[in-house]
């Protein structure tokens, strides 16, 4: 019987079961079980695991590296190289239009980019 996850052992058991039935088809008994287990695991993780807040500037730098892009690739979104440099050094803030463009180009969630940089001068 599936219940709300109450401890780490139940959490680990549900993760193992999810692995076992991961390829279950939707609408089947195993598919319904998978959907329920995933929902319960997400709820447990939200309540019990605190994800670190990622600095927007660091997120941009990480994604640039991940995607093999250079600062110059951001010019259409952020303007001239001097402006990009100031933003990446935390001396200038991102604008709403920059956040939208960066979210799309770098495939970053907007909420990460909206977060306050730890060293920004406002």
C-alpha positions in Angstrom: 0.0 0.0 0.0 1.4 3.4 -1.0 1.4 6.0 1.7 2.8 9.5 2.3 6.6 9.3 2.7 7.4 9.6 6.4 11.1 8.9 6.6 14.3 8.4 4.6 13.8 4.6 4.4 10.4 5.0 2.7 11.9 7.6 0.4 14.7 5.3 -0.7 12.2 2.4 -1.2 10.0 4.6 -3.4 13.0 5.7 -5.4 14.0 2.1 -5.9 10.4 1.2 -7.0 10.4 4.1 -9.4 13.5 2.8 -11.0 11.9 -0.7 -11.4 8.7 0.6 -13.1 10.1 3.7 -14.8 9.1 2.5 -18.3 5.5 1.7 -17.3 2.9 2.9 -19.8 0.5 5.6 -18.8 -3.0 4.4 -18.0 -1.9 1.0 -16.8 -1.8 -0.1 -13.1 2.0 0.3 -13.0 1.8 3.6 -14.8 -0.6 4.9 -12.2 1.6 3.6 -9.5 4.6 5.4 -11.1 2.7 8.7 -11.3 1.7 8.5 -7.6 5.2 7.5 -6.4 6.8 10.4 -8.4 4.3 12.8 -6.9 5.0 11.6 -3.4 8.8 11.7 -3.9 8.6 15.3 -5.3 6.5 16.4 -2.3 9.0 14.7 0.2 12.0 16.4 -1.6 10.3 19.8 -1.5 9.7 19.5 2.2 13.0 17.9 3.2 15.7 19.1 0.8 16.8 22.7 0.6 18.4 23.5 -2.8 21.1 26.1 -2.6 20.3 29.4 -4.2 22.3 29.9 -7.4 23.7 33.4 -8.0 22.3 34.6 -11.4 25.8 35.7 -12.6 27.3 32.4 -11.7 24.5 30.6 -13.5 25.2 32.6 -16.6 28.9 31.8 -16.5 28.2 28.1 -15.9 25.8 27.9 -18.8 28.2 29.8 -21.1 30.8 27.2 -20.3 28.4 24.3 -20.6 27.3 25.4 -24.0 30.7 26.3 -25.3 29.7 30.0 -25.7 31.8 33.1 -25.3 30.8 36.5 -23.8 30.6 37.9 -27.4 27.7 35.4 -28.0 25.7 37.5 -25.5 26.1 40.8 -27.4 22.7 40.6 -29.1 21.1 40.2 -25.7 23.3 42.3 -23.4 24.9 44.9 -25.6 28.5 45.8 -26.1 31.5 43.9 -24.5 31.9 46.6 -21.9 28.4 46.2 -20.7 28.6 42.4 -20.6 31.8 42.7 -18.6 30.2 45.0 -16.1 27.3 42.7 -15.7 29.4 39.5 -15.3 31.5 41.3 -12.7 28.4 42.3 -10.7 28.8 46.0 -11.3 25.6 46.4 -13.3 22.3 44.7 -13.0 20.4 42.6 -15.6 17.4 44.3 -17.2 14.1 42.5 -17.8 14.8 42.2 -21.5 18.2 40.7 -20.8 16.7 38.2 -18.4 14.2 37.1 -21.0 16.9 36.8 -23.7 19.3 35.0 -21.5 16.6 32.6 -20.3 15.8 31.7 -23.9 19.4 31.6 -25.2 21.0 29.8 -22.3 17.9 27.7 -21.4 17.9 29.0 -17.8 14.8 29.4 -15.7 13.8 33.0 -15.3 13.6 32.7 -11.5 17.3 31.9 -11.3 18.1 35.0 -13.4 15.8 37.2 -11.3 17.6 36.3 -8.1 19.9 38.9 -6.6 23.6 38.6 -7.4 25.7 38.3 -4.3 28.1 41.1 -5.3 25.9 43.4 -7.5 26.1 47.1 -7.0 22.6 48.5 -7.4 
